[in-house]
Amino acid sequence: MNEAYAIQIAHDWNVPASGSGFVTRFSLPADFLKRYQVQNVGGRIHDELWVPAEELEEFNDHIAGLIEVTQSFYADQKV
């Protein structure tokens, strides 16, 4: 839902777990997004859009335009 939280997930969780982490940006139609709840899972930046696993394919089908990688992090990279 926001870049700061995406960076935290990519850097602090994904890199230790898998050796790399990526932050992406993409768009979806506002009317489609209304069907999903935004949940806060911690601090003020920790908002997540909760998409049921069984709806992920439909969610992906609604992505409009390109998916842009805005940040990338690797295990051997100094921050």
Disulfide bonds with the S-S distance in Angstrom:
none
